[in-house]
């Protein structure tokens, strides 16, 4: 009669390794939702910073507008226009703040992507209309690719600060 082969048992370390691989694959597959907070904007400080009702200061991630209130620099060209655009867009309105990896900057301001109730993405609107330039500071890069494209479109169309001479 033929011989029956016995199966060798898998080593314990191989089973553990396979389980870890499966767990890691699932974790990567299930991207966690970013932290989100609802708030009301009390006032615009400048083109890329607002104060919420309650006093919290929020700096928009991924964008930089010309300086309006810098202690050592004069008001930069297009700063007032950027602040006014931001003010009209968000002041007195409900917003949704979406945080990224790093929640605060070195000045203690909350760093956020800001969305209006109607779905408009404030950070993106500033770039799209030429009121801001791209400012990517890792690790907060969730929308960096979108922002690069929006800035390019604004430059090519000479919108906002890109149309200045």
VMD Tcl script that builds the backbone (N, CA, C; Angstrom):
set m [mol new atoms 495]
animate dup $m
set s [atomselect $m all]
$s set {name element resname resid chain x y z} {
  {N N UNK 1 A 0.811 -1.181 0.000}
  {CA C UNK 1 A 0.000 0.000 0.000}
  {C C UNK 1 A 0.847 1.232 0.000}
  {N N UNK 2 A 0.231 2.313 -0.501}
  {CA C UNK 2 A 0.962 3.570 -0.543}
  {C C UNK 2 A 1.126 4.185 0.824}
  {N N UNK 3 A 2.158 4.916 0.904}
  {CA C UNK 3 A 2.455 5.578 2.159}
  {C C UNK 3 A 1.664 6.869 2.277}
  {N N UNK 4 A 1.099 7.160 3.432}
  {CA C UNK 4 A 0.367 8.409 3.668}
  {C C UNK 4 A 1.340 9.402 4.281}
  {N N UNK 5 A 1.412 10.537 3.636}
  {CA C UNK 5 A 2.315 11.565 4.157}
  {C C UNK 5 A 1.618 12.370 5.239}
  {N N UNK 6 A 2.320 12.674 6.237}
  {CA C UNK 6 A 1.738 13.539 7.267}
  {C C UNK 6 A 2.163 14.972 6.947}
  {N N UNK 7 A 1.218 15.895 7.152}
  {CA C UNK 7 A 1.520 17.302 6.903}
  {C C UNK 7 A 2.319 17.853 8.066}
  {N N UNK 8 A 3.311 18.604 7.735}
  {CA C UNK 8 A 4.069 19.258 8.793}
  {C C UNK 8 A 3.246 20.421 9.318}
  {N N UNK 9 A 3.330 20.671 10.578}
  {CA C UNK 9 A 2.609 21.796 11.167}
  {C C UNK 9 A 3.342 23.088 10.838}
  {N N UNK 10 A 2.553 24.114 10.612}
  {CA C UNK 10 A 3.133 25.437 10.377}
  {C C UNK 10 A 3.811 25.896 11.648}
  {N N UNK 11 A 4.952 26.483 11.539}
  {CA C UNK 11 A 5.584 27.040 12.742}
  {C C UNK 11 A 4.734 28.190 13.289}
  {N N UNK 12 A 4.742 28.351 14.572}
  {CA C UNK 12 A 3.938 29.387 15.239}
  {C C UNK 12 A 4.295 30.768 14.697}
  {N N UNK 13 A 5.564 31.038 14.458}
  {CA C UNK 13 A 5.969 32.360 13.991}
  {C C UNK 13 A 5.364 32.680 12.628}
  {N N UNK 14 A 5.161 31.657 11.789}
  {CA C UNK 14 A 4.572 31.884 10.465}
  {C C UNK 14 A 3.101 32.268 10.588}
  {N N UNK 15 A 2.395 31.643 11.509}
  {CA C UNK 15 A 0.981 31.971 11.733}
  {C C UNK 15 A 0.862 33.406 12.252}
  {N N UNK 16 A 1.711 33.749 13.207}
  {CA C UNK 16 A 1.699 35.110 13.763}
  {C C UNK 16 A 2.002 36.132 12.674}
  {N N UNK 17 A 2.974 35.844 11.832}
  {CA C UNK 17 A 3.344 36.736 10.753}
  {C C UNK 17 A 2.181 36.944 9.782}
  {N N UNK 18 A 1.479 35.864 9.442}
  {CA C UNK 18 A 0.334 35.971 8.537}
  {C C UNK 18 A -0.780 36.806 9.158}
  {N N UNK 19 A -1.054 36.612 10.422}
  {CA C UNK 19 A -2.096 37.386 11.101}
  {C C UNK 19 A -1.743 38.878 11.134}
  {N N UNK 20 A -0.487 39.187 11.383}
  {CA C UNK 20 A -0.043 40.583 11.383}
  {C C UNK 20 A -0.210 41.210 10.002}
  {N N UNK 21 A 0.122 40.461 8.967}
  {CA C UNK 21 A -0.009 40.962 7.602}
  {C C UNK 21 A -1.467 41.256 7.269}
  {N N UNK 22 A -2.366 40.381 7.668}
  {CA C UNK 22 A -3.794 40.581 7.428}
  {C C UNK 22 A -4.284 41.810 8.183}
  {N N UNK 23 A -3.889 41.953 9.436}
  {CA C UNK 23 A -4.303 43.099 10.241}
  {C C UNK 23 A -3.797 44.407 9.640}
  {N N UNK 24 A -2.560 44.423 9.182}
  {CA C UNK 24 A -1.985 45.609 8.573}
  {C C UNK 24 A -2.720 45.964 7.277}
  {N N UNK 25 A -3.022 44.972 6.469}
  {CA C UNK 25 A -3.744 45.211 5.216}
  {C C UNK 25 A -5.114 45.810 5.487}
  {N N UNK 26 A -5.790 45.318 6.501}
  {CA C UNK 26 A -7.105 45.871 6.849}
  {C C UNK 26 A -6.997 47.299 7.357}
  {N N UNK 27 A -5.981 47.586 8.138}
  {CA C UNK 27 A -5.789 48.943 8.673}
  {C C UNK 27 A -5.542 49.929 7.543}
  {N N UNK 28 A -4.737 49.533 6.564}
  {CA C UNK 28 A -4.461 50.402 5.431}
  {C C UNK 28 A -5.711 50.580 4.592}
  {N N UNK 29 A -6.460 49.508 4.422}
  {CA C UNK 29 A -7.678 49.527 3.623}
  {C C UNK 29 A -8.743 50.428 4.232}
  {N N UNK 30 A -8.856 50.428 5.539}
  {CA C UNK 30 A -9.881 51.207 6.228}
  {C C UNK 30 A -9.272 52.509 6.723}
  {N N UNK 31 A -9.146 53.481 5.824}
  {CA C UNK 31 A -8.591 54.771 6.222}
  {C C UNK 31 A -9.528 55.390 7.243}
  {N N UNK 32 A -8.963 55.847 8.326}
  {CA C UNK 32 A -9.807 56.450 9.350}
  {C C UNK 32 A -10.227 57.839 8.891}
  {N N UNK 33 A -11.416 58.205 9.282}
  {CA C UNK 33 A -11.943 59.524 8.961}
  {C C UNK 33 A -11.179 60.564 9.761}
  {N N UNK 34 A -10.867 61.713 9.146}
  {CA C UNK 34 A -10.154 62.748 9.876}
  {C C UNK 34 A -11.048 63.357 10.951}
  {N N UNK 35 A -10.435 63.853 12.037}
  {CA C UNK 35 A -11.234 64.522 13.073}
  {C C UNK 35 A -11.924 65.750 12.487}
  {N N UNK 36 A -13.202 65.915 12.806}
  {CA C UNK 36 A -14.001 67.014 12.272}
  {C C UNK 36 A -14.707 67.718 13.419}
  {N N UNK 37 A -14.776 69.051 13.339}
  {CA C UNK 37 A -15.436 69.849 14.352}
  {C C UNK 37 A -16.313 70.877 13.661}
  {N N UNK 38 A -17.492 71.114 14.196}
  {CA C UNK 38 A -18.366 72.170 13.684}
  {C C UNK 38 A -18.142 73.418 14.524}
  {N N UNK 39 A -18.209 74.589 13.869}
  {CA C UNK 39 A -17.973 75.848 14.578}
  {C C UNK 39 A -18.621 76.995 13.805}
  {N N UNK 40 A -18.590 78.183 14.416}
  {CA C UNK 40 A -19.056 79.396 13.752}
  {C C UNK 40 A -17.893 80.385 13.753}
  {N N UNK 41 A -17.649 80.988 12.602}
  {CA C UNK 41 A -16.562 81.960 12.483}
  {C C UNK 41 A -17.046 83.306 12.999}
  {N N UNK 42 A -16.301 83.839 13.959}
  {CA C UNK 42 A -16.622 85.167 14.499}
  {C C UNK 42 A -16.096 86.258 13.575}
  {N N UNK 43 A -14.801 86.122 13.189}
  {CA C UNK 43 A -14.217 87.140 12.314}
  {C C UNK 43 A -13.001 86.590 11.581}
  {N N UNK 44 A -12.714 87.213 10.462}
  {CA C UNK 44 A -11.493 86.911 9.710}
  {C C UNK 44 A -10.395 87.823 10.229}
  {N N UNK 45 A -9.245 87.251 10.531}
  {CA C UNK 45 A -8.090 88.024 10.985}
  {C C UNK 45 A -7.332 88.552 9.773}
  {N N UNK 46 A -7.152 87.687 8.793}
  {CA C UNK 46 A -6.490 88.025 7.533}
  {C C UNK 46 A -6.980 87.023 6.501}
  {N N UNK 47 A -6.224 86.814 5.444}
  {CA C UNK 47 A -6.679 85.926 4.385}
  {C C UNK 47 A -6.656 84.454 4.712}
  {N N UNK 48 A -5.841 84.048 5.702}
  {CA C UNK 48 A -5.728 82.618 5.995}
  {C C UNK 48 A -5.920 82.263 7.468}
  {N N UNK 49 A -6.459 83.181 8.246}
  {CA C UNK 49 A -6.680 82.936 9.673}
  {C C UNK 49 A -8.019 83.519 10.088}
  {N N UNK 50 A -8.743 82.765 10.927}
  {CA C UNK 50 A -10.013 83.241 11.465}
  {C C UNK 50 A -10.054 83.013 12.972}
  {N N UNK 51 A -10.997 83.700 13.615}
  {CA C UNK 51 A -11.277 83.473 15.024}
  {C C UNK 51 A -12.700 82.930 15.096}
  {N N UNK 52 A -12.853 81.833 15.818}
  {CA C UNK 52 A -14.174 81.224 15.981}
  {C C UNK 52 A -14.898 81.856 17.150}
  {N N UNK 53 A -16.221 81.716 17.168}
  {CA C UNK 53 A -16.985 82.117 18.341}
  {C C UNK 53 A -16.422 81.306 19.505}
  {N N UNK 54 A -16.038 81.991 20.570}
  {CA C UNK 54 A -15.389 81.332 21.689}
  {C C UNK 54 A -13.904 81.671 21.762}
  {N N UNK 55 A -13.354 82.269 20.683}
  {CA C UNK 55 A -11.994 82.769 20.713}
  {C C UNK 55 A -10.904 81.916 20.107}
  {N N UNK 56 A -11.209 80.711 19.688}
  {CA C UNK 56 A -10.165 79.852 19.108}
  {C C UNK 56 A -9.712 80.402 17.754}
  {N N UNK 57 A -8.399 80.497 17.579}
  {CA C UNK 57 A -7.824 80.944 16.309}
  {C C UNK 57 A -7.547 79.725 15.428}
  {N N UNK 58 A -7.913 79.835 14.153}
  {CA C UNK 58 A -7.735 78.738 13.201}
  {C C UNK 58 A -6.941 79.249 12.009}
  {N N UNK 59 A -5.876 78.544 11.681}
  {CA C UNK 59 A -5.029 78.845 10.516}
  {C C UNK 59 A -5.332 77.790 9.465}
  {N N UNK 60 A -5.657 78.245 8.252}
  {CA C UNK 60 A -5.965 77.320 7.171}
  {C C UNK 60 A -4.712 76.549 6.762}
  {N N UNK 61 A -4.862 75.229 6.599}
  {CA C UNK 61 A -3.752 74.381 6.174}
  {C C UNK 61 A -3.554 74.493 4.662}
  {N N UNK 62 A -2.283 74.532 4.250}
  {CA C UNK 62 A -1.939 74.402 2.837}
  {C C UNK 62 A -1.955 75.667 2.019}
  {N N UNK 63 A -2.325 76.800 2.635}
  {CA C UNK 63 A -2.387 78.060 1.897}
  {C C UNK 63 A -1.680 79.159 2.671}
  {N N UNK 64 A -1.216 80.157 1.937}
  {CA C UNK 64 A -0.570 81.314 2.547}
  {C C UNK 64 A -1.009 82.546 1.770}
  {N N UNK 65 A -1.580 83.503 2.486}
  {CA C UNK 65 A -1.990 84.750 1.847}
  {C C UNK 65 A -0.987 85.845 2.205}
  {N N UNK 66 A -0.960 86.926 1.442}
  {CA C UNK 66 A -0.030 88.016 1.751}
  {C C UNK 66 A -0.254 88.530 3.180}
  {N N UNK 67 A 0.851 88.952 3.817}
  {CA C UNK 67 A 0.819 89.383 5.218}
  {C C UNK 67 A 0.078 90.703 5.381}
  {N N UNK 68 A -0.801 90.733 6.383}
  {CA C UNK 68 A -1.557 91.938 6.703}
  {C C UNK 68 A -1.139 92.493 8.066}
  {N N UNK 69 A -0.889 91.605 9.025}
  {CA C UNK 69 A -0.592 92.020 10.403}
  {C C UNK 69 A 0.750 91.478 10.887}
  {N N UNK 70 A 1.783 91.594 10.100}
  {CA C UNK 70 A 3.093 91.072 10.521}
  {C C UNK 70 A 3.811 92.135 11.350}
  {N N UNK 71 A 4.400 91.734 12.502}
  {CA C UNK 71 A 5.039 92.724 13.374}
  {C C UNK 71 A 6.280 93.402 12.776}
  {N N UNK 72 A 6.946 92.746 11.819}
  {CA C UNK 72 A 8.177 93.311 11.267}
  {C C UNK 72 A 8.105 93.582 9.762}
  {N N UNK 73 A 6.946 93.394 9.160}
  {CA C UNK 73 A 6.822 93.603 7.716}
  {C C UNK 73 A 5.675 94.566 7.439}
  {N N UNK 74 A 5.820 95.362 6.375}
  {CA C UNK 74 A 4.684 96.207 5.993}
  {C C UNK 74 A 3.573 95.331 5.392}
  {N N UNK 75 A 2.399 95.917 5.255}
  {CA C UNK 75 A 1.295 95.199 4.621}
  {C C UNK 75 A 1.714 94.835 3.202}
  {N N UNK 76 A 1.594 93.567 2.859}
  {CA C UNK 76 A 2.012 93.110 1.536}
  {C C UNK 76 A 0.916 93.356 0.496}
  {N N UNK 77 A 1.337 93.518 -0.767}
  {CA C UNK 77 A 0.334 93.698 -1.821}
  {C C UNK 77 A -0.664 92.547 -1.850}
  {N N UNK 78 A -1.911 92.884 -2.014}
  {CA C UNK 78 A -3.049 91.963 -2.140}
  {C C UNK 78 A -3.493 91.373 -0.796}
  {N N UNK 79 A -2.887 91.818 0.310}
  {CA C UNK 79 A -3.276 91.314 1.634}
  {C C UNK 79 A -4.694 91.733 2.008}
  {N N UNK 80 A -5.029 92.976 1.753}
  {CA C UNK 80 A -6.377 93.466 2.108}
  {C C UNK 80 A -7.459 92.764 1.272}
  {N N UNK 81 A -7.159 92.554 0.015}
  {CA C UNK 81 A -8.122 91.865 -0.853}
  {C C UNK 81 A -8.340 90.420 -0.393}
  {N N UNK 82 A -7.257 89.744 -0.004}
  {CA C UNK 82 A -7.366 88.362 0.478}
  {C C UNK 82 A -8.172 88.303 1.761}
  {N N UNK 83 A -7.921 89.243 2.675}
  {CA C UNK 83 A -8.671 89.273 3.930}
  {C C UNK 83 A -10.153 89.548 3.673}
  {N N UNK 84 A -10.445 90.463 2.788}
  {CA C UNK 84 A -11.837 90.791 2.474}
  {C C UNK 84 A -12.552 89.607 1.826}
  {N N UNK 85 A -11.883 88.900 0.940}
  {CA C UNK 85 A -12.477 87.712 0.321}
  {C C UNK 85 A -12.773 86.663 1.397}
  {N N UNK 86 A -11.823 86.439 2.277}
  {CA C UNK 86 A -11.999 85.478 3.368}
  {C C UNK 86 A -13.166 85.910 4.270}
  {N N UNK 87 A -13.210 87.196 4.588}
  {CA C UNK 87 A -14.274 87.715 5.452}
  {C C UNK 87 A -15.655 87.458 4.837}
  {N N UNK 88 A -15.797 87.806 3.564}
  {CA C UNK 88 A -17.086 87.598 2.886}
  {C C UNK 88 A -17.459 86.118 2.829}
  {N N UNK 89 A -16.454 85.269 2.687}
  {CA C UNK 89 A -16.680 83.829 2.557}
  {C C UNK 89 A -17.131 83.184 3.866}
  {N N UNK 90 A -16.521 83.566 5.006}
  {CA C UNK 90 A -16.724 82.791 6.233}
  {C C UNK 90 A -17.305 83.526 7.437}
  {N N UNK 91 A -17.175 84.837 7.505}
  {CA C UNK 91 A -17.557 85.545 8.720}
  {C C UNK 91 A -19.036 85.355 9.053}
  {N N UNK 92 A -19.284 84.934 10.318}
  {CA C UNK 92 A -20.643 84.714 10.793}
  {C C UNK 92 A -21.271 83.411 10.317}
  {N N UNK 93 A -20.498 82.584 9.634}
  {CA C UNK 93 A -21.051 81.356 9.057}
  {C C UNK 93 A -20.606 80.113 9.825}
  {N N UNK 94 A -21.453 79.077 9.741}
  {CA C UNK 94 A -21.101 77.771 10.296}
  {C C UNK 94 A -20.103 77.123 9.362}
  {N N UNK 95 A -19.088 76.525 9.953}
  {CA C UNK 95 A -18.073 75.829 9.169}
  {C C UNK 95 A -17.796 74.470 9.788}
  {N N UNK 96 A -17.177 73.630 8.983}
  {CA C UNK 96 A -16.708 72.332 9.449}
  {C C UNK 96 A -15.195 72.358 9.355}
  {N N UNK 97 A -14.529 72.109 10.468}
  {CA C UNK 97 A -13.068 72.073 10.510}
  {C C UNK 97 A -12.609 70.632 10.413}
  {N N UNK 98 A -11.747 70.371 9.463}
  {CA C UNK 98 A -11.175 69.034 9.304}
  {C C UNK 98 A -9.687 69.135 9.646}
  {N N UNK 99 A -9.274 68.381 10.642}
  {CA C UNK 99 A -7.883 68.418 11.067}
  {C C UNK 99 A -7.063 67.407 10.282}
  {N N UNK 100 A -5.747 67.591 10.302}
  {CA C UNK 100 A -4.841 66.654 9.646}
  {C C UNK 100 A -3.947 66.050 10.731}
  {N N UNK 101 A -2.768 65.628 10.385}
  {CA C UNK 101 A -1.877 64.943 11.323}
  {C C UNK 101 A -1.460 65.854 12.472}
  {N N UNK 102 A -0.997 67.051 12.152}
  {CA C UNK 102 A -0.520 68.006 13.156}
  {C C UNK 102 A -1.647 68.994 13.432}
  {N N UNK 103 A -2.247 68.982 14.644}
  {CA C UNK 103 A -3.425 69.808 14.900}
  {C C UNK 103 A -3.149 71.275 15.231}
  {N N UNK 104 A -1.910 71.626 15.618}
  {CA C UNK 104 A -1.615 73.014 16.008}
  {C C UNK 104 A -0.274 73.461 15.435}
  {N N UNK 105 A -0.154 74.782 15.225}
  {CA C UNK 105 A 1.128 75.324 14.782}
  {C C UNK 105 A 1.916 75.831 15.986}
  {N N UNK 106 A 3.094 76.374 15.736}
  {CA C UNK 106 A 3.969 76.806 16.832}
  {C C UNK 106 A 3.402 77.991 17.598}
  {N N UNK 107 A 2.380 78.649 17.068}
  {CA C UNK 107 A 1.740 79.769 17.758}
  {C C UNK 107 A 0.497 79.333 18.545}
  {N N UNK 108 A 0.204 78.039 18.517}
  {CA C UNK 108 A -0.945 77.514 19.243}
  {C C UNK 108 A -2.257 77.569 18.488}
  {N N UNK 109 A -2.216 77.994 17.227}
  {CA C UNK 109 A -3.452 78.049 16.440}
  {C C UNK 109 A -3.835 76.653 15.965}
  {N N UNK 110 A -5.126 76.405 15.885}
  {CA C UNK 110 A -5.619 75.156 15.304}
  {C C UNK 110 A -5.352 75.207 13.808}
  {N N UNK 111 A -4.827 74.127 13.258}
  {CA C UNK 111 A -4.591 74.009 11.825}
  {C C UNK 111 A -5.724 73.182 11.236}
  {N N UNK 112 A -6.394 73.718 10.207}
  {CA C UNK 112 A -7.570 73.006 9.702}
  {C C UNK 112 A -7.835 73.279 8.229}
  {N N UNK 113 A -8.502 72.308 7.627}
  {CA C UNK 113 A -9.148 72.486 6.334}
  {C C UNK 113 A -10.555 72.923 6.705}
  {N N UNK 114 A -11.059 73.967 6.060}
  {CA C UNK 114 A -12.326 74.563 6.474}
  {C C UNK 114 A -13.345 74.445 5.335}
  {N N UNK 115 A -14.528 73.951 5.692}
  {CA C UNK 115 A -15.603 73.758 4.724}
  {C C UNK 115 A -16.841 74.518 5.171}
  {N N UNK 116 A -17.515 75.177 4.235}
  {CA C UNK 116 A -18.774 75.852 4.528}
  {C C UNK 116 A -19.915 74.839 4.515}
  {N N UNK 117 A -21.046 75.236 5.059}
  {CA C UNK 117 A -22.212 74.329 5.082}
  {C C UNK 117 A -22.645 73.905 3.688}
  {N N UNK 118 A -22.452 74.784 2.698}
  {CA C UNK 118 A -22.857 74.447 1.325}
  {C C UNK 118 A -21.845 73.537 0.625}
  {N N UNK 119 A -20.776 73.147 1.358}
  {CA C UNK 119 A -19.794 72.223 0.820}
  {C C UNK 119 A -18.551 72.879 0.246}
  {N N UNK 120 A -18.567 74.209 0.085}
  {CA C UNK 120 A -17.373 74.859 -0.465}
  {C C UNK 120 A -16.200 74.687 0.488}
  {N N UNK 121 A -15.046 74.463 -0.095}
  {CA C UNK 121 A -13.799 74.209 0.617}
  {C C UNK 121 A -13.032 75.534 0.644}
  {N N UNK 122 A -12.998 76.200 1.789}
  {CA C UNK 122 A -12.446 77.546 1.910}
  {C C UNK 122 A -10.986 77.608 1.472}
  {N N UNK 123 A -10.152 76.695 1.960}
  {CA C UNK 123 A -8.739 76.690 1.595}
  {C C UNK 123 A -8.599 76.637 0.071}
  {N N UNK 124 A -9.378 75.769 -0.554}
  {CA C UNK 124 A -9.331 75.602 -2.009}
  {C C UNK 124 A -9.837 76.847 -2.733}
  {N N UNK 125 A -10.877 77.479 -2.221}
  {CA C UNK 125 A -11.426 78.690 -2.846}
  {C C UNK 125 A -10.388 79.805 -2.882}
  {N N UNK 126 A -9.625 79.953 -1.804}
  {CA C UNK 126 A -8.586 80.983 -1.753}
  {C C UNK 126 A -7.536 80.756 -2.841}
  {N N UNK 127 A -7.135 79.512 -3.037}
  {CA C UNK 127 A -6.168 79.185 -4.094}
  {C C UNK 127 A -6.775 79.361 -5.480}
  {N N UNK 128 A -7.963 78.846 -5.647}
  {CA C UNK 128 A -8.638 78.869 -6.954}
  {C C UNK 128 A -8.847 80.292 -7.469}
  {N N UNK 129 A -9.168 81.194 -6.548}
  {CA C UNK 129 A -9.437 82.585 -6.940}
  {C C UNK 129 A -8.193 83.468 -6.914}
  {N N UNK 130 A -7.048 82.882 -6.560}
  {CA C UNK 130 A -5.797 83.626 -6.600}
  {C C UNK 130 A -5.539 84.531 -5.410}
  {N N UNK 131 A -6.194 84.265 -4.287}
  {CA C UNK 131 A -5.964 85.066 -3.080}
  {C C UNK 131 A -4.870 84.466 -2.201}
  {N N UNK 132 A -4.435 83.253 -2.513}
  {CA C UNK 132 A -3.428 82.568 -1.698}
  {C C UNK 132 A -2.466 81.811 -2.593}
  {N N UNK 133 A -1.322 81.497 -1.996}
  {CA C UNK 133 A -0.336 80.628 -2.638}
  {C C UNK 133 A -0.278 79.324 -1.849}
  {N N UNK 134 A 0.163 78.303 -2.519}
  {CA C UNK 134 A 0.346 76.991 -1.899}
  {C C UNK 134 A 1.416 77.067 -0.821}
  {N N UNK 135 A 1.140 76.472 0.333}
  {CA C UNK 135 A 2.119 76.374 1.417}
  {C C UNK 135 A 1.974 74.983 2.022}
  {N N UNK 136 A 2.799 74.059 1.575}
  {CA C UNK 136 A 2.719 72.681 2.044}
  {C C UNK 136 A 3.752 72.460 3.132}
  {N N UNK 137 A 3.267 72.108 4.322}
  {CA C UNK 137 A 4.152 71.823 5.451}
  {C C UNK 137 A 3.801 70.430 5.982}
  {N N UNK 138 A 4.643 69.431 5.633}
  {CA C UNK 138 A 4.389 68.088 6.145}
  {C C UNK 138 A 4.383 68.092 7.672}
  {N N UNK 139 A 3.576 67.275 8.291}
  {CA C UNK 139 A 2.861 66.136 7.717}
  {C C UNK 139 A 1.444 66.465 7.233}
  {N N UNK 140 A 1.034 67.737 7.279}
  {CA C UNK 140 A -0.335 68.103 6.883}
  {C C UNK 140 A -0.422 68.307 5.369}
  {N N UNK 141 A -0.599 67.205 4.656}
  {CA C UNK 141 A -0.549 67.245 3.192}
  {C C UNK 141 A -1.735 66.540 2.519}
  {N N UNK 142 A -2.819 66.339 3.255}
  {CA C UNK 142 A -3.943 65.558 2.728}
  {C C UNK 142 A -4.443 66.066 1.369}
  {N N UNK 143 A -4.525 67.371 1.172}
  {CA C UNK 143 A -5.071 67.931 -0.062}
  {C C UNK 143 A -3.993 68.598 -0.930}
  {N N UNK 144 A -2.738 68.265 -0.712}
  {CA C UNK 144 A -1.640 68.927 -1.426}
  {C C UNK 144 A -1.774 68.808 -2.945}
  {N N UNK 145 A -2.137 67.643 -3.450}
  {CA C UNK 145 A -2.259 67.466 -4.906}
  {C C UNK 145 A -3.361 68.356 -5.473}
  {N N UNK 146 A -4.492 68.421 -4.799}
  {CA C UNK 146 A -5.590 69.296 -5.223}
  {C C UNK 146 A -5.115 70.745 -5.233}
  {N N UNK 147 A -4.425 71.156 -4.169}
  {CA C UNK 147 A -3.967 72.535 -4.046}
  {C C UNK 147 A -2.976 72.914 -5.142}
  {N N UNK 148 A -2.095 72.005 -5.502}
  {CA C UNK 148 A -1.132 72.273 -6.578}
  {C C UNK 148 A -1.887 72.584 -7.871}
  {N N UNK 149 A -2.883 71.783 -8.180}
  {CA C UNK 149 A -3.665 71.990 -9.397}
  {C C UNK 149 A -4.442 73.295 -9.391}
  {N N UNK 150 A -5.026 73.645 -8.250}
  {CA C UNK 150 A -5.799 74.888 -8.154}
  {C C UNK 150 A -4.905 76.116 -8.310}
  {N N UNK 151 A -3.721 76.067 -7.702}
  {CA C UNK 151 A -2.802 77.198 -7.846}
  {C C UNK 151 A -2.354 77.348 -9.296}
  {N N UNK 152 A -2.077 76.232 -9.930}
  {CA C UNK 152 A -1.650 76.264 -11.333}
  {C C UNK 152 A -2.730 76.902 -12.209}
  {N N UNK 153 A -3.990 76.517 -11.980}
  {CA C UNK 153 A -5.104 77.087 -12.747}
  {C C UNK 153 A -5.217 78.591 -12.522}
  {N N UNK 154 A -5.089 79.027 -11.265}
  {CA C UNK 154 A -5.191 80.459 -10.950}
  {C C UNK 154 A -4.054 81.237 -11.609}
  {N N UNK 155 A -2.852 80.682 -11.579}
  {CA C UNK 155 A -1.700 81.350 -12.211}
  {C C UNK 155 A -1.907 81.484 -13.714}
  {N N UNK 156 A -2.310 80.378 -14.332}
  {CA C UNK 156 A -2.502 80.397 -15.786}
  {C C UNK 156 A -3.610 81.354 -16.203}
  {N N UNK 157 A -4.637 81.499 -15.369}
  {CA C UNK 157 A -5.748 82.399 -15.672}
  {C C UNK 157 A -5.472 83.821 -15.181}
  {N N UNK 158 A -4.320 84.021 -14.520}
  {CA C UNK 158 A -3.926 85.319 -13.960}
  {C C UNK 158 A -4.982 85.885 -13.016}
  {N N UNK 159 A -5.522 84.995 -12.183}
  {CA C UNK 159 A -6.511 85.428 -11.197}
  {C C UNK 159 A -5.836 85.953 -9.946}
  {N N UNK 160 A -6.463 86.938 -9.342}
  {CA C UNK 160 A -6.014 87.450 -8.064}
  {C C UNK 160 A -4.591 87.952 -8.082}
  {N N UNK 161 A -3.809 87.494 -7.102}
  {CA C UNK 161 A -2.433 88.000 -6.981}
  {C C UNK 161 A -1.569 87.605 -8.165}
  {N N UNK 162 A -1.992 86.621 -8.950}
  {CA C UNK 162 A -1.234 86.211 -10.129}
  {C C UNK 162 A -1.434 87.174 -11.298}
  {N N UNK 163 A -2.432 88.051 -11.201}
  {CA C UNK 163 A -2.687 89.021 -12.264}
  {C C UNK 163 A -2.096 90.386 -11.988}
  {N N UNK 164 A -1.500 90.542 -10.806}
  {CA C UNK 164 A -0.891 91.832 -10.436}
  {C C UNK 164 A 0.318 92.135 -11.321}
  {N N UNK 165 A 0.544 93.413 -11.527}
  {CA C UNK 165 A 1.753 93.819 -12.276}
  {C C UNK 165 A 2.555 94.765 -11.460}
}
mol reanalyze $m
mol bondsrecalc $m
mol representation Tube
mol addrep $m
